[in-house]
Amino acid sequence: MGTTLGGATTGLGLALVSGLASALPLGWRAGIALVVAVALVLLDLVQRRLTLPQRETLIPQEVFAGGMLRGIAWFGYEYGSGVRTLIPSAASYIVAFALVMVNLPWWQTVALAAVFGFARSWAAGLALAFSPGGGWSLFLGRHSRLLERLGSVVAGALVVVAVVLLAGWRG
């Protein structure tokens, strides 16, 4: 629940910024989204470790000082927001920037970001469920950078397809 609320909060922030970006013509916003998506994919592919603005440390243990239930909820909120945690791939940045440029209705941006938060908890839960012997962790340890880059390529490709479809739709 906390991860979903964290994602929704980030989505609300993205929706507000999107309203400011809506002053630009749609063609410009689409072009900017395309350039930023391609640049971020290339940046992610050439860097050994992604160096985009983010918190480089884990969420501190002090969030659990007020009790385990409260700590889990707060940890989930911060983890789901994607703001106070390590984001190892450019994919989240690509999608967030595209959402700002597209200027969807605010509630759709909030809903999409809430799904991001929920997905973060789901991924962590699956890793725990399928890793009793550490096999999943070993696999991720050997392939994490490849999977992170693949995520950026997929997110960038989706933005490119969306811009191409938008250009075709506008005629």
C-alpha positions in Angstrom: 0.0 0.0 0.0 2.8 2.4 0.9 4.6 1.9 -2.5 1.4 2.6 -4.4 0.8 5.8 -2.4 4.4 6.8 -2.9 4.0 6.4 -6.7 0.8 8.3 -6.7 2.4 11.2 -4.9 5.2 11.3 -7.5 2.5 11.1 -10.2 0.7 14.2 -8.7 4.0 16.1 -8.9 4.5 15.0 -12.5 1.0 16.0 -13.4 1.6 19.5 -11.9 4.8 19.9 -14.0 3.0 18.6 -17.0 0.5 21.4 -16.7 3.3 23.9 -16.9 4.8 22.1 -20.0 1.4 22.2 -21.7 2.1 25.8 -22.7 4.5 24.4 -25.4 2.9 23.2 -28.7 2.3 19.4 -28.8 4.7 18.9 -31.6 7.5 20.5 -29.6 6.7 18.5 -26.5 6.7 15.3 -28.6 10.0 16.2 -30.2 11.5 17.1 -26.8 10.3 13.8 -25.4 11.8 11.9 -28.3 15.2 13.6 -28.0 15.3 13.1 -24.2 14.3 9.4 -24.5 17.0 8.7 -27.1 19.6 10.6 -25.1 18.8 8.8 -21.9 18.9 5.4 -23.6 22.3 6.2 -25.1 23.5 7.5 -21.7 22.4 4.3 -20.0 24.0 2.1 -22.6 27.4 3.8 -22.5 27.8 4.4 -18.8 29.1 1.6 -16.6 26.8 2.7 -13.8 23.9 5.2 -14.4 24.7 8.7 -13.0 21.4 10.5 -13.2 20.2 12.7 -10.3 19.1 10.4 -7.5 19.8 9.4 -3.9 22.8 7.1 -3.9 22.1 5.5 -0.5 19.5 3.1 0.8 16.5 4.3 2.8 17.9 4.6 6.3 16.9 2.1 9.1 15.6 5.1 11.2 12.3 4.9 9.3 11.6 1.8 11.5 12.2 3.7 14.8 8.5 4.4 15.2 7.5 0.7 15.0 7.7 -2.0 12.4 4.3 -1.4 10.8 4.8 2.3 10.5 8.3 1.8 9.3 7.2 -0.7 6.6 4.6 1.8 5.4 7.0 4.7 5.3 9.7 2.6 3.7 7.2 1.5 1.1 6.1 5.1 0.5 9.6 6.3 -0.1 10.5 3.2 -2.2 7.3 3.6 -4.3 7.9 7.3 -4.9 11.2 6.6 -6.5 12.6 9.8 -5.1 14.6 8.7 -2.1 15.8 5.4 -3.5 18.4 4.2 -6.0 17.0 4.1 -9.6 19.5 2.0 -11.5 17.9 2.4 -15.0 17.0 5.4 -17.1 13.6 3.8 -17.8 11.8 5.5 -14.9 13.3 8.9 -16.0 12.3 8.3 -19.6 8.7 7.5 -18.7 8.4 10.3 -16.2 9.7 12.8 -18.7 7.4 11.5 -21.4 4.4 11.8 -19.0 5.3 15.4 -18.4 5.5 16.1 -22.1 2.3 14.2 -23.0 0.1 16.1 -20.5 -2.4 13.4 -19.9 -5.3 14.3 -17.6 -3.9 14.6 -14.1 -5.7 11.5 -12.7 -4.2 9.3 -15.5 -0.7 10.5 -14.7 -1.3 9.8 -11.0 -2.8 6.3 -11.8 0.2 5.4 -14.0 2.7 6.5 -11.3 0.7 4.5 -8.7 1.1 1.5 -10.9 4.9 2.2 -10.9 4.8 2.2 -7.1 2.8 -1.0 -6.9 5.1 -2.7 -9.4 8.1 -1.8 -7.2 6.5 -3.7 -4.3 5.5 -6.6 -6.6 9.0 -6.9 -7.9 10.5 -7.0 -4.4 7.9 -9.5 -3.3 8.6 -11.8 -6.2 12.3 -11.6 -5.6 11.7 -12.7 -2.0 9.2 -15.4 -2.9 11.4 -17.0 -5.6 14.7 -16.7 -3.8 14.7 -19.0 -0.8 18.1 -20.4 -1.8 19.4 -17.2 -3.2 19.2 -18.3 -6.8 17.2 -15.2 -7.9 19.6 -12.9 -6.2 22.6 -14.6 -7.8 20.9 -14.3 -11.2 20.1 -10.6 -10.7 23.6 -10.0 -9.4 25.1 -11.4 -12.6 22.6 -9.8 -15.0 21.3 -6.6 -13.3 23.1 -4.1 -15.5 21.9 -5.9 -18.6 18.3 -6.0 -17.4 18.5 -2.3 -16.4 19.7 -1.3 -19.8 17.0 -3.5 -21.4 14.4 -1.6 -19.4 15.8 1.7 -20.7 15.7 0.5 -24.3 12.1 -0.7 -24.0 11.0 2.5 -22.4 12.8 4.6 -25.0 11.3 2.5 -27.8 7.8 3.0 -26.4 8.3 6.7 -26.4 9.6 6.6 -30.0 6.6 4.6 -31.1 4.2 7.0 -29.3 5.8 10.0 -31.0 5.7 8.3 -34.4 2.0 7.4 -33.9 1.3 10.9 -32.7 3.0 12.4 -35.8 1.0 10.0 -38.0 -2.3 10.8 -36.2 -1.8 14.5 -36.5 -1.1 14.0 -40.3 
